[in-house]
Amino acid sequence: MPRKARIDAPGALHHVIIRGIERRKIFRSDYDRENFLNRISELIPATHTDCFAWALLPNHVHLLLRTGSVPVSVFMSRLLTGYAGWFNKKYKRHGSLFQNRYKSILCQEDPYLKELVRYIHLNPLRAGLVGDIDGLDSHPWCGHSVLMNKTKQPWQDVDSIYRLFSDQKRKARKRYREFVEKGISEGRRSDLTGGGLLRSSGGWMGLKGFRKAGIRVKGDERILGDSDFVEHVLKSAEEALEEKYDLKARGYDFDRTVVRVAEVMGMTPGQVTAFGKSPQTVEARSLLCFWAHRKLGMSTIEIAGKLKICQPAVSRSSKRGEKIERENQFELIVEKRIKT
C-alpha cells in the first residue's frame, strides 16, 4: 500500500518522531547530541520555526515544531541530511542512519499542545534515562530542563508554554512541573503517537462513544485532532493538490511562471531571473520563488538551481513573495473573461 503524502501548512503544529535504522543508536556520545542540537539552533531562527518540546533518546528523537517560513519537510531534510553526513564521516560508516521516513503528525494546537509537551518531555523518564522527576528536571537532553530553568537553549520557545499555565514565570514553572508529574502515572499515550481514527477521536473510549451514538468520525493517521479539524486539514490539502494539478494541466511550469511574474511586475522575463539587488528585481524574484514553490510544488533545491542562488535564499524569498502577492493581490492565473 503506498505511503500517504505528508500534510503541512504555514503555522502548522507537528509532532515529529525520528528513529534510527533497525533501532540502532543515532547518538553515541554527548558530543553527538550537542552537534544535533547545534544544527537545530541554526535552523530554528533561519526558518522562523518554533520548537516547543524536544527529547533526544539513544535511538530516536521527538520534536514538537510549528512551521514558519519553510515546510516541515525542508526543515527536517536540512537537519537530518547534515547530521547523517557528519555522523557517518565521524564513525567511518556508510548507508542510512535513520529509519526510512521520519514520522510527522499534524496536530490541532489548542487541545493538544500541553499534552504533547508533557508526553515528549516524559520520554527520558519512561526510557529509564533518569530515575525520577527530580532527575528529569536537570536532564540536559530534553526540553523539560529548559522549562525548569536548569539548562539553556535560547532557540526553545519557553514563553509560549509558560503562558499556558500563568502570566508569571515562577508560578507557570511550578504549575508546569505539577502537570508533568501528574502525567507519569498515565504511561505511554498511544493516542498521541499513532492510531489514526483512534487518535483523532480521543482514544478508544471516545471512539466507542461515537459509534454507539451512530456518529461517523473522520480520522487520518497523519493528523491529531477532532473530526472537524481532520476534515478541514484534509480538505485544504486536497485543494492545494488540485491547484497544482490544475496548473500543470494548463501548462504552467517554471518558465511560464517567470513570464507571468514579468507581466505583473512590468519587467522582461530576463530581468526577473537576472541576478541583481535592485528592489524591483528582489521583489520579482521573491514572487517567482513563492509561486514556484507553493503553487507549482517545486522544491527549494530545484528553484535554487534554476536561479543559481542558495537554498536558504529561496526560502527567504518565498516568504517575502507570499507577502508581495497578498499586498498587491497578484494572481498566478487570471481567468479570461468572455465579452458579452
VOBA-1610 file (N, C-alpha, C; in pm, whole numbers, padded with zeros to 5 digits, always signed):
BEGIN
Met+00085-00119+00000Met+00000+00000+00000Met+00089+00124+00000Pro+00072+00218-00093Pro+00159+00334-00100Pro+00142+00422+00022Arg+00254+00487+00061Arg+00250+00577+00176Arg+00179+00705+00138Lys+00104+00759+00233Lys+00036+00886+00210Lys+00135+01000+00218Ala+00109+01104+00138Ala+00196+01221+00142Ala+00179+01293+00275Arg+00289+01355+00320Arg+00281+01433+00444Arg+00194+01557+00422Ile+00130+01599+00528Ile+00045+01717+00522Ile+00112+01829+00599Asp+00114+01948+00540Asp+00176+02062+00606Asp+00103+02188+00565Ala+00124+02293+00642Ala+00067+02425+00613Ala+00144+02526+00695Pro+00152+02650+00648Pro+00222+02752+00726Pro+00161+02766+00865Gly+00246+02764+00968Gly+00198+02777+01105Gly+00141+02650+01165Ala+00161+02536+01099Ala+00106+02409+01148Ala+00194+02352+01260Leu+00130+02286+01356Leu+00200+02221+01467Leu+00226+02076+01431His+00351+02033+01444His+00389+01896+01408His+00460+01826+01523His+00417+01703+01551His+00492+01614+01639His+00575+01524+01548Val+00706+01544+01551Val+00797+01472+01463Val+00872+01366+01543Ile+00875+01244+01490Ile+00946+01134+01554Ile+01049+01078+01456Ile+01175+01078+01497Ile+01286+01032+01413Ile+01344+00907+01477Arg+01358+00800+01402Arg+01410+00675+01457Arg+01535+00629+01381Gly+01626+00568+01455Gly+01744+00511+01394Gly+01708+00386+01316Ile+01781+00360+01208Ile+01753+00242+01127Ile+01776+00116+01210Glu+01683+00022+01199Glu+01687-00104+01273Glu+01704-00080+01423Arg+01649+00030+01470Arg+01652+00068+01612Arg+01792+00089+01665Arg+01886+00119+01577Arg+02024+00142+01619Arg+02038+00283+01677Lys+02145+00302+01752Lys+02170+00431+01813Lys+02202+00537+01707Ile+02145+00655+01728Ile+02180+00768+01641Ile+02266+00869+01717Phe+02283+00844+01847Phe+02374+00923+01930Phe+02462+00826+02009Arg+02593+00838+01992Arg+02685+00751+02065Arg+02756+00824+02178Ser+02743+00954+02180Ser+02810+01033+02283Ser+02737+01165+02302Asp+02771+01236+02410Asp+02714+01368+02432Asp+02758+01466+02324Tyr+02875+01442+02269Tyr+02924+01528+02160Tyr+02832+01517+02039Asp+02782+01396+02013Asp+02686+01376+01903Asp+02557+01454+01930Arg+02511+01447+02053Arg+02388+01517+02089Arg+02406+01669+02076Glu+02520+01717+02118Glu+02549+01861+02107Glu+02550+01904+01961Asn+02608+01820+01874Asn+02612+01853+01732Asn+02471+01862+01675Phe+02385+01768+01714Phe+02248+01766+01666Phe+02173+01892+01712Leu+02190+01929+01837Leu+02123+02047+01891Leu+02177+02176+01830Asn+02307+02178+01801Asn+02365+02295+01735Asn+02302+02317+01598Arg+02275+02209+01529Arg+02211+02219+01397Arg+02068+02274+01411Ile+01997+02227+01512Ile+01863+02279+01537Ile+01869+02428+01571Ser+01969+02467+01651Ser+01980+02607+01694Ser+02005+02701+01576Glu+02063+02649+01469Glu+02085+02731+01348Glu+01961+02733+01260Leu+01892+02619+01254Leu+01775+02609+01166Leu+01652+02683+01219Ile+01634+02682+01351Ile+01515+02745+01411Ile+01501+02891+01370Pro+01602+02976+01393Pro+01588+03117+01352Pro+01590+03136+01202Ala+01667+03054+01131Ala+01679+03069+00985Ala+01548+03041+00914Thr+01467+02952+00970Thr+01341+02913+00906Thr+01219+02967+00979His+01243+03044+01086His+01133+03101+01166His+01041+02992+01220Thr+01102+02879+01255Thr+01027+02767+01312Thr+01025+02779+01464Asp+00914+02742+01526Asp+00904+02740+01672Asp+00923+02597+01721Cys+01000+02582+01828Cys+01015+02450+01890Cys+00967+02459+02034Phe+00863+02381+02068Phe+00802+02387+02200Phe+00852+02275+02292Ala+00891+02163+02233Ala+00934+02049+02314Ala+01028+01961+02232Trp+01118+01891+02302Trp+01211+01800+02233Trp+01270+01703+02334Ala+01311+01588+02284Ala+01378+01489+02368Ala+01467+01403+02280Leu+01593+01389+02321Leu+01687+01304+02249Leu+01704+01174+02325Leu+01666+01063+02264Leu+01685+00930+02319Leu+01798+00863+02240Pro+01858+00755+02292Pro+01969+00694+02220Pro+01941+00659+02074Asn+01819+00606+02047Asn+01790+00563+01910Asn+01674+00635+01844His+01621+00740+01910His+01516+00818+01845His+01505+00957+01907Val+01431+01043+01836Val+01416+01184+01877Val+01270+01224+01864His+01223+01306+01958His+01092+01368+01948His+01109+01519+01937Leu+01036+01582+01845Leu+01035+01727+01831Leu+00891+01774+01819Leu+00860+01887+01880Leu+00728+01949+01863Leu+00752+02086+01800Leu+00719+02096+01671Leu+00753+02215+01593Leu+00630+02282+01536Arg+00637+02415+01525Arg+00537+02489+01450Arg+00609+02551+01331Thr+00567+02517+01210Thr+00638+02561+01091Thr+00631+02711+01072Gly+00738+02765+01011Gly+00745+02908+00985Gly+00752+02937+00837Ser+00869+02983+00791Ser+00882+03026+00652Ser+00907+02911+00555Val+00939+02792+00607Val+00960+02676+00518Val+00878+02558+00569Pro+00840+02466+00483Pro+00765+02347+00526Pro+00847+02261+00620Val+00780+02179+00699Val+00849+02092+00792Val+00942+01996+00718Ser+00905+01958+00596Ser+00989+01865+00519Ser+01125+01926+00486Val+01127+02056+00458Val+01254+02124+00427Val+01339+02134+00554Phe+01275+02172+00663Phe+01345+02181+00792Phe+01410+02047+00826Met+01332+01940+00817Met+01383+01808+00855Met+01489+01758+00758Ser+01474+01789+00630Ser+01574+01746+00532Ser+01710+01808+00563Arg+01710+01937+00594Arg+01837+02003+00627Arg+01898+01946+00754Leu+01812+01924+00854Leu+01860+01873+00982Leu+01917+01732+00969Leu+01840+01642+00911Leu+01880+01501+00907Leu+01991+01473+00807Thr+01985+01539+00691Thr+02091+01517+00591Thr+02226+01564+00644Gly+02227+01681+00705Gly+02351+01735+00758Gly+02406+01650+00871Tyr+02320+01609+00962Tyr+02367+01530+01077Tyr+02413+01391+01033Ala+02337+01327+00945Ala+02374+01191+00899Ala+02509+01192+00829Gly+02534+01294+00747Gly+02663+01305+00678Gly+02776+01321+00777Trp+02754+01406+00876Trp+02857+01429+00979Trp+02880+01302+01060Phe+02772+01234+01101Phe+02780+01113+01183Phe+02855+01002+01108Asn+02820+00981+00982Asn+02884+00876+00903Asn+03033+00902+00885Lys+03067+01028+00864Lys+03207+01063+00847Lys+03285+01042+00977Lys+03226+01082+01088Lys+03292+01070+01217Lys+03318+00923+01254Tyr+03217+00839+01231Tyr+03229+00699+01272Tyr+03268+00606+01157Lys+03306+00666+01043Lys+03353+00588+00927Lys+03253+00479+00890Arg+03126+00519+00879Arg+03023+00424+00841Arg+02955+00471+00712His+02881+00380+00649His+02810+00412+00524His+02664+00369+00537Gly+02583+00423+00450Gly+02441+00384+00448Gly+02354+00475+00532Ser+02227+00438+00539Ser+02127+00520+00607Ser+02148+00516+00758Leu+02128+00629+00819Leu+02133+00638+00965Leu+01994+00631+01024Phe+01897+00686+00951Phe+01760+00695+01002Phe+01669+00594+00934Gln+01564+00557+01006Gln+01468+00458+00956Gln+01375+00521+00852Asn+01396+00489+00727Asn+01313+00537+00617Asn+01274+00684+00635Arg+01143+00709+00649Arg+01095+00845+00666Arg+01066+00873+00813Tyr+01098+00993+00856Tyr+01057+01032+00990Tyr+00904+01040+00994Lys+00847+01027+01110Lys+00702+01035+01126Lys+00664+01178+01163Ser+00568+01234+01094Ser+00523+01371+01121Ser+00372+01372+01134Ile+00325+01412+01252Ile+00181+01418+01279Ile+00139+01563+01293Leu+00050+01610+01205Leu+00000+01746+01214Leu-00104+01750+01324Cys-00086+01844+01420Cys-00167+01842+01541Cys-00254+01966+01556Gln-00371+01946+01610Gln-00459+02057+01645Gln-00402+02121+01772Glu-00370+02249+01765Glu-00290+02309+01872Glu-00364+02327+02004Asp-00481+02386+02002Asp-00548+02424+02126Asp-00567+02308+02225Pro-00623+02197+02182Pro-00646+02091+02281Pro-00525+02002+02308Tyr-00422+02006+02222Tyr-00316+01907+02233Tyr-00177+01961+02266Leu-00156+02092+02260Leu-00021+02145+02281Leu+00035+02105+02417Lys-00039+02129+02524Lys+00009+02095+02659Lys+00033+01944+02673Glu-00061+01865+02621Glu-00048+01720+02633Glu+00077+01668+02561Leu+00104+01725+02444Leu+00219+01681+02366Leu+00351+01723+02430Val+00355+01843+02486Val+00476+01888+02556Val+00506+01792+02672Arg+00404+01758+02748Arg+00422+01666+02860Arg+00465+01528+02813Tyr+00396+01477+02711Tyr+00429+01343+02660Tyr+00574+01336+02613Ile+00616+01434+02535Ile+00752+01434+02480Ile+00856+01447+02591His+00830+01536+02686His+00930+01560+02791His+00937+01448+02894Leu+00841+01359+02897Leu+00848+01245+02988Leu+00921+01126+02927Asn+00958+01135+02800Asn+01023+01021+02734Asn+01151+00973+02802Pro+01243+01062+02843Pro+01364+01013+02912Pro+01334+00936+03040Leu+01228+00976+03111Leu+01190+00905+03233Leu+01132+00768+03199Arg+01047+00762+03098Arg+00989+00632+03058Arg+01097+00537+03007Ala+01200+00594+02943Ala+01307+00511+02886Ala+01411+00471+02990Gly+01397+00520+03114Gly+01491+00484+03219Gly+01622+00561+03215Leu+01625+00671+03139Leu+01748+00751+03132Leu+01766+00835+03258Val+01655+00864+03325Val+01659+00930+03456Val+01569+00851+03550Gly+01595+00863+03681Gly+01522+00780+03776Gly+01390+00836+03822Asp+01377+00968+03823Asp+01254+01029+03873Asp+01240+01170+03817Ile+01135+01239+03862Ile+01108+01374+03812Ile+01220+01470+03848Asp+01285+01449+03962Asp+01398+01535+04000Asp+01513+01521+03902Gly+01538+01397+03860Gly+01643+01374+03762Gly+01608+01434+03627Leu+01480+01428+03592Leu+01434+01485+03466Leu+01451+01637+03464Asp+01433+01700+03581Asp+01443+01846+03591Asp+01576+01899+03538Ser+01684+01823+03556Ser+01816+01870+03514Ser+01876+01790+03400His+01796+01702+03339His+01845+01619+03228His+01872+01709+03107Pro+01996+01716+03059Pro+02032+01814+02955Pro+01983+01784+02815Trp+01933+01662+02790Trp+01896+01624+02653Trp+01745+01619+02634Cys+01677+01710+02701Cys+01532+01717+02693Cys+01488+01860+02725Gly+01384+01908+02657Gly+01339+02044+02675Gly+01278+02072+02811His+01248+01968+02888His+01192+01988+03022His+01288+02066+03110Ser+01417+02034+03105Ser+01515+02103+03189Ser+01527+02250+03153Val+01497+02284+03027Val+01499+02425+02985Val+01381+02497+03048Leu+01264+02434+03046Leu+01146+02493+03107Leu+01161+02505+03259Met+01242+02416+03318Met+01267+02423+03461Met+01382+02518+03494Asn+01437+02582+03390Asn+01545+02681+03406Asn+01673+02620+03462Lys+01695+02490+03432Lys+01817+02422+03476Lys+01923+02420+03367Thr+01878+02424+03241Thr+01969+02432+03127Thr+01920+02542+03033Lys+02004+02580+02938Lys+01971+02690+02848Lys+01973+02642+02702Gln+01867+02673+02631Gln+01861+02652+02486Gln+01781+02770+02432Pro+01847+02879+02391Pro+01776+03002+02351Pro+01675+02983+02239Trp+01691+02879+02159Trp+01602+02856+02045Trp+01469+02792+02086Gln+01461+02737+02208Gln+01338+02674+02252Gln+01239+02780+02299Asp+01115+02772+02253Asp+01012+02869+02289Asp+00951+02830+02423Val+01006+02886+02531Val+00954+02855+02664Val+00839+02947+02703Asp+00843+03070+02655Asp+00740+03168+02695Asp+00600+03125+02654Ser+00588+03067+02534Ser+00455+03022+02488Ser+00400+02912+02578Ile+00488+02826+02627Ile+00445+02717+02715Ile+00412+02772+02854Tyr+00495+02863+02904Tyr+00465+02924+03034Tyr+00327+02990+03035Arg+00293+03058+02925Arg+00166+03130+02918Arg+00045+03036+02925Leu+00067+02908+02898Leu-00042+02811+02910Leu-00077+02784+03057Phe+00015+02822+03147Phe-00004+02794+03289Phe-00021+02919+03375Ser+00048+03026+03340Ser+00036+03151+03416Ser+00112+03262+03345Asp+00076+03387+03374Asp+00148+03501+03319Asp+00276+03530+03398Gln+00288+03471+03516Gln+00407+03488+03599Gln+00498+03366+03582Lys+00622+03389+03542Lys+00712+03279+03508Lys+00731+03179+03622Arg+00755+03229+03742Arg+00780+03138+03854Arg+00659+03050+03881Lys+00541+03110+03880Lys+00418+03035+03903Lys+00391+02938+03787Ala+00419+02984+03664Ala+00399+02899+03546Ala+00490+02777+03552Arg+00614+02798+03594Arg+00710+02687+03603Arg+00663+02584+03705Lys+00612+02631+03818Lys+00564+02540+03924Lys+00444+02460+03874Arg+00349+02529+03810Arg+00230+02460+03761Arg+00263+02363+03648Tyr+00357+02402+03563Tyr+00400+02314+03454Tyr+00459+02185+03510Arg+00547+02198+03610Arg+00609+02079+03669Arg+00505+01988+03732Glu+00407+02045+03799Glu+00300+01965+03859Glu+00222+01891+03752Phe+00199+01959+03639Phe+00126+01899+03527Phe+00205+01781+03469Val+00337+01799+03454Val+00421+01691+03401Val+00423+01573+03498Glu+00437+01602+03626Glu+00443+01495+03727Glu+00316+01412+03729Lys+00203+01475+03710Lys+00075+01402+03706Lys+00069+01306+03588Gly+00143+01335+03482Gly+00140+01252+03362Gly+00222+01125+03374Ile+00304+01114+03477Ile+00391+00996+03493Ile+00308+00869+03506Ser+00200+00877+03581Ser+00116+00758+03605Ser+00035+00716+03483Glu+00025+00803+03383Glu-00054+00772+03264Glu+00014+00672+03172Gly+00147+00659+03184Gly+00219+00566+03098Gly+00227+00615+02956Arg+00249+00524+02863Arg+00263+00560+02723Arg+00127+00598+02664Arg+00124+00706+02587Arg-00001+00756+02529Arg-00005+00723+02379Ser-00056+00605+02344Ser-00063+00567+02203Ser-00156+00659+02125Asp-00250+00725+02196Asp-00342+00814+02128Asp-00273+00942+02079Leu-00151+00968+02130Leu-00077+01087+02088Leu+00027+01057+01980Thr+00053+00929+01954Thr+00159+00895+01859Thr+00115+00803+01746Gly-00004+00748+01752Gly-00046+00659+01644Gly-00192+00622+01659Gly-00244+00553+01560Gly-00379+00503+01572Gly-00481+00563+01479Gly-00442+00666+01405Gly-00533+00721+01304Gly-00666+00766+01361Leu-00772+00693+01325Leu-00906+00728+01371Leu-00914+00725+01523Leu-00845+00629+01584Leu-00842+00620+01730Leu-00788+00749+01789Arg-00675+00796+01736Arg-00612+00917+01789Arg-00700+01038+01766Ser-00757+01049+01648Ser-00838+01165+01614Ser-00969+01170+01692Ser-01007+01059+01756Ser-01133+01054+01831Ser-01111+01064+01981Gly-00986+01080+02023Gly-00958+01094+02166Gly-00948+00961+02239Gly-00901+00856+02172Gly-00884+00726+02237Gly-01000+00632+02214Trp-00985+00508+02266Trp-01086+00405+02243Trp-01222+00441+02301Met-01222+00502+02419Met-01350+00535+02483Met-01427+00637+02399Gly-01354+00736+02349Gly-01419+00837+02265Gly-01472+00776+02137Leu-01394+00687+02077Leu-01435+00623+01953Leu-01558+00534+01974Lys-01560+00459+02084Lys-01675+00373+02114Lys-01801+00456+02136Gly-01782+00571+02202Gly-01896+00659+02228Gly-01957+00710+02099Phe-01871+00747+02005Phe-01919+00794+01875Phe-01995+00682+01802Arg-01940+00562+01806Arg-02002+00450+01734Arg-02138+00415+01793Lys-02147+00418+01927Lys-02275+00388+01992Lys-02382+00490+01954Ala-02337+00614+01937Ala-02431+00722+01901Ala-02460+00725+01752Gly-02393+00638+01677Gly-02415+00633+01534Gly-02353+00748+01459Ile-02247+00807+01518Ile-02181+00922+01455Ile-02061+00874+01374Arg-02054+00916+01248Arg-01941+00882+01162Arg-01828+00982+01187Val-01711+00933+01224Val-01600+01020+01261Val-01491+01016+01155Lys-01442+01133+01119Lys-01334+01143+01021Lys-01200+01128+01091Gly-01114+01041+01043Gly-00983+01023+01103Gly-00876+01003+00998Asp-00751+01028+01037Asp-00637+01011+00947Asp-00513+00995+01033Glu-00431+00894+01002Glu-00313+00865+01084Glu-00209+00977+01084Arg-00218+01070+00989Arg-00120+01180+00982Arg-00162+01301+01062Ile-00281+01294+01125Ile-00337+01413+01189Ile-00384+01379+01330Leu-00357+01469+01425Leu-00405+01456+01562Leu-00500+01571+01589Gly-00630+01540+01602Gly-00727+01646+01624Gly-00867+01591+01620Asp-00964+01677+01648Asp-01102+01630+01643Asp-01147+01614+01498Ser-01267+01560+01482Ser-01316+01526+01349Ser-01322+01646+01255Asp-01368+01761+01306Asp-01378+01882+01224Asp-01240+01928+01178Phe-01144+01920+01270Phe-01007+01962+01236Phe-00949+01871+01127Val-00967+01741+01144Val-00917+01645+01045Val-00980+01673+00908Glu-01111+01694+00909Glu-01183+01721+00784Glu-01129+01846+00715His-01106+01953+00795His-01058+02080+00740His-00917+02065+00682Val-00830+01996+00754Val-00692+01977+00708Val-00689+01899+00578Leu-00766+01790+00573Leu-00768+01707+00452Leu-00824+01783+00333Lys-00928+01863+00358Lys-00989+01941+00251Lys-00889+02044+00197Ser-00817+02111+00288Ser-00719+02211+00247Ser-00606+02147+00167Ala-00561+02029+00213Ala-00454+01959+00143Ala-00499+01914+00005Glu-00624+01868-00003Glu-00679+01824-00133Glu-00690+01942-00229Glu-00734+02057-00178Glu-00747+02176-00263Glu-00611+02222-00314Ala-00509+02215-00227Ala-00375+02256-00268Ala-00322+02162-00375Leu-00350+02031-00359Leu-00305+01933-00458Leu-00377+01953-00590Glu-00507+01979-00584Glu-00585+02002-00706Glu-00535+02126-00780Glu-00496+02229-00704Glu-00445+02351-00766Glu-00316+02322-00844Lys-00229+02239-00786Lys-00102+02205-00852Lys-00128+02127-00982Tyr-00222+02032-00975Tyr-00255+01955-01094Tyr-00317+02044-01201Asp-00402+02138-01156Asp-00468+02229-01249Asp-00364+02316-01320Leu-00267+02365-01245Leu-00162+02448-01304Leu-00081+02369-01408Lys-00049+02245-01374Lys+00025+02161-01469Lys-00057+02134-01594Ala-00187+02108-01575Ala-00274+02081-01689Ala-00283+02201-01782Arg-00272+02320-01725Arg-00278+02442-01805Arg-00142+02479-01866Gly-00042+02395-01841Gly+00089+02419-01899Gly+00178+02512-01819Tyr+00145+02532-01692Tyr+00227+02620-01610Tyr+00347+02544-01555Asp+00465+02585-01600Asp+00589+02533-01546Asp+00672+02652-01498Phe+00797+02630-01467Phe+00880+02738-01413Phe+00893+02853-01514Asp+00918+02819-01641Asp+00938+02924-01742Asp+00813+03008-01764Arg+00697+02942-01764Arg+00574+03019-01784Arg+00544+03106-01662Thr+00583+03058-01546Thr+00565+03137-01424Thr+00655+03260-01427Val+00775+03245-01482Val+00865+03360-01499Val+00797+03467-01585Val+00734+03423-01693Val+00665+03516-01784Val+00553+03588-01710Arg+00478+03513-01626Arg+00367+03574-01554Arg+00418+03677-01452Val+00527+03645-01384Val+00587+03740-01288Val+00629+03867-01362Ala+00690+03849-01480Ala+00732+03965-01560Ala+00612+04053-01596Glu+00499+03990-01627Glu+00378+04066-01663Glu+00329+04152-01547Val+00318+04093-01428Val+00262+04167-01315Val+00359+04271-01260Met+00490+04248-01282Met+00590+04341-01229Met+00633+04446-01330Gly+00584+04435-01456Gly+00623+04531-01559Gly+00768+04518-01599Met+00815+04394-01612Met+00955+04367-01646Met+00961+04268-01761Thr+01081+04240-01807Thr+01101+04134-01906Thr+01136+04006-01831Pro+01111+03890-01890Pro+01147+03763-01824Pro+01295+03757-01787Gly+01378+03811-01873Gly+01522+03812-01845Gly+01557+03891-01720Gln+01486+04001-01698Gln+01511+04083-01580Gln+01466+04013-01451Val+01362+03930-01464Val+01311+03859-01346Val+01414+03760-01294Thr+01480+03688-01384Thr+01574+03584-01343Thr+01718+03631-01332Ala+01744+03753-01376Ala+01882+03806-01370Ala+01923+03831-01225Phe+02049+03810-01196Phe+02099+03836-01061Phe+02109+03986-01039Gly+02058+04034-00931Gly+02063+04176-00902Gly+02001+04205-00768Lys+02029+04322-00713Lys+01979+04356-00580Lys+01890+04481-00580Ser+01846+04522-00698Ser+01755+04635-00702Ser+01622+04593-00640Pro+01550+04684-00576Pro+01422+04649-00510Pro+01325+04576-00603Gln+01316+04620-00729Gln+01223+04557-00822Gln+01265+04413-00853Thr+01396+04392-00873Thr+01446+04258-00901Thr+01423+04165-00783Val+01452+04214-00665Val+01433+04133-00544Val+01287+04095-00526Glu+01195+04191-00549Glu+01052+04163-00536Glu+01006+04061-00640Ala+01053+04078-00762Ala+01013+03986-00870Ala+01063+03844-00842Arg+01187+03834-00801Arg+01243+03702-00772Arg+01172+03639-00651Ser+01133+03720-00554Ser+01062+03669-00436Ser+00926+03613-00476Leu+00855+03686-00560Leu+00725+03639-00607Leu+00740+03510-00688Leu+00843+03504-00770Leu+00870+03385-00850Leu+00897+03265-00759Cys+00978+03284-00656Cys+01010+03174-00564Cys+00884+03124-00493Phe+00799+03218-00453Phe+00676+03181-00383Phe+00584+03101-00474Trp+00560+03150-00593Trp+00471+03080-00686Trp+00527+02945-00727Ala+00657+02941-00755Ala+00718+02814-00798Ala+00715+02710-00687His+00739+02755-00564His+00746+02661-00452His+00609+02621-00400Arg+00524+02721-00373Arg+00397+02694-00308Arg+00283+02662-00405Lys+00292+02713-00526Lys+00185+02687-00623Lys+00219+02569-00716Leu+00342+02569-00768Leu+00380+02460-00860Leu+00427+02336-00786Gly+00468+02355-00661Gly+00516+02240-00584Gly+00661+02205-00608Met+00738+02298-00666Met+00880+02273-00688Met+00954+02280-00554Ser+01060+02201-00540Ser+01139+02205-00418Ser+01229+02328-00419Thr+01269+02373-00302Thr+01358+02489-00293Thr+01493+02459-00358Ile+01531+02333-00359Ile+01658+02294-00423Ile+01646+02312-00575Glu+01533+02270-00632Glu+01510+02287-00776Glu+01515+02434-00815Ile+01445+02517-00736Ile+01438+02659-00767Ile+01576+02723-00754Ala+01649+02683-00651Ala+01784+02736-00631Ala+01872+02707-00752Gly+01858+02587-00808Gly+01935+02550-00927Gly+01897+02634-01048Lys+01769+02663-01061Lys+01721+02743-01175Lys+01773+02887-01167Leu+01772+02943-01045Leu+01809+03084-01028Leu+01956+03104-00991Lys+02025+02990-00970Lys+02167+02994-00933Lys+02189+03073-00803Ile+02104+03044-00704Ile+02120+03101-00572Ile+02115+02987-00471Cys+02147+03015-00345Cys+02149+02908-00244Cys+02007+02876-00196Gln+01990+02757-00142Gln+01858+02710-00097Gln+01798+02800+00012Pro+01877+02842+00114Pro+01819+02931+00214Pro+01766+03062+00156Ala+01832+03111+00049Ala+01787+03235-00015Ala+01651+03215-00080Val+01627+03096-00133Val+01497+03066-00193Val+01388+03067-00086Ser+01418+03008+00030Ser+01321+03003+00140Ser+01286+03144+00187Arg+01388+03228+00202Arg+01363+03366+00245Arg+01283+03443+00140Ser+01318+03421+00014Ser+01248+03490-00095Ser+01102+03447-00104Ser+01077+03318-00083Ser+00941+03266-00090Ser+00854+03330+00017Lys+00910+03348+00135Lys+00836+03413+00244Lys+00801+03556+00206Arg+00898+03629+00148Arg+00871+03766+00104Arg+00768+03768-00008Gly+00778+03668-00097Gly+00686+03661-00211Gly+00542+03642-00170Glu+00519+03566-00062Glu+00383+03546-00012Glu+00322+03680+00029Lys+00402+03763+00095Lys+00356+03895+00139Lys+00330+03987+00020Ile+00420+03980-00080Ile+00405+04063-00201Ile+00277+04027-00275Glu+00248+03897-00288Glu+00127+03853-00355Glu+00003+03905-00283Arg+00004+03892-00150Arg-00112+03932-00070Arg-00135+04084-00075Glu-00029+04161-00058Glu-00042+04307-00053Glu-00082+04367-00188Asn-00037+04303-00297Asn-00066+04357-00431Asn-00181+04284-00500Gln-00232+04178-00434Gln-00340+04096-00489Gln-00303+04041-00628Phe-00178+03998-00639Phe-00134+03935-00764Phe-00192+03794-00773Glu-00215+03747-00894Glu-00264+03611-00917Glu-00180+03544-01024Leu-00146+03419-01000Leu-00067+03346-01099Leu-00150+03321-01224Ile-00277+03285-01205Ile-00367+03261-01318Ile-00477+03366-01317Val-00497+03430-01428Val-00607+03526-01442Val-00701+03469-01546Glu-00822+03437-01501Glu-00920+03379-01592Glu-00962+03484-01696Lys-00967+03441-01822Lys-01011+03530-01929Lys-01161+03547-01924Arg-01207+03668-01927Arg-01350+03696-01920Arg-01408+03703-02062Ile-01522+03638-02077Ile-01588+03636-02209Ile-01668+03766-02226Lys-01642+03834-02334Lys-01713+03960-02361Lys-01858+03933-02398Thr-01946+04013-02343Thr-02090+03997-02373Thr-02140+04114-02454
//
